[in-house]
């Protein structure tokens, strides 16, 4: 065992001494009802926007790869602290938009303002953890100073994984690895968090847990969030606004005025159906039936995503 591992283990053991007398109790239930109540309280007390977020502005943003134009003249304003979801068919340009915001690609035309690169973090569908580094070291990656480990451990505590700090990534489930990736992003206190389908590979129950966790942490830290997802229900559950990109153009900007935390009731189902109808409509097709469709009965919540 290296000196670094001994130091980390010593610090971790000190923090666990108070738990030794409770070894017979489970460390953390899968979905603890007190955590749900705490999350609801945080969300109810949160204000719509916060000064910690980074405003985003796009003017005529376009992107081409060779002769293929992926984005066409996108104009967009995102307020500081807003949570915006981006939906659309595969290949419409959603992920390209996030890559432009992150500075991973350069726009072909137009103007983009998204703050400094140091204030931005990107979460991918794959957690992208270093397999040769323990969980704590993965979260502390890029941190400097004597408080780096403490900051990393605090970030792990926020995502419910402080007790797995000394594990190897290979010993974690897919949902736990994504929690570590989220902690790694939060430890840098980002003003803008970009999420490119980070929950797409998770099972349905783990996905719902992660949605609640992301919403709770967003309400607490007030960063600006842009989430790309194929799951329309996920977009309605998390976002202040849902954007639809269609053939590289911004086709819809729908504000979600449901109170938080979101309940999957008739109003939720109606918004989800409205978005699904719009996404599945062939571009250029008009809807001739002016009668709004309201569900007569609300089915059990369902998650929809593209494979």
Protein Blocks (a to p, Z undefined) as FASTA:
>chain_A
ZZklmmmmmmmmmmmmmmmmmmmpcfbdfblfklmmmmmmmmmmpcfbdfkbccdddehi
acdehjbcfbghiacdddehiacddeddehilpmmmmmmmnopaccfbdcddebjfklpc
cddfbloiafkbcfklmmmgoiacjklmmmmmmmmmmnopmmmmmpcfklpcfklmmmmm
mmmmmmnopabdcdehkllmpcfklmmmmmmmmmmmmmmnopacddddfblklmmmmmmb
dcddeehiafbdcddfbdcdddddfklmmmmmmmmmmmmpcghiacfblbdcddfbdcdd
dddddZZ
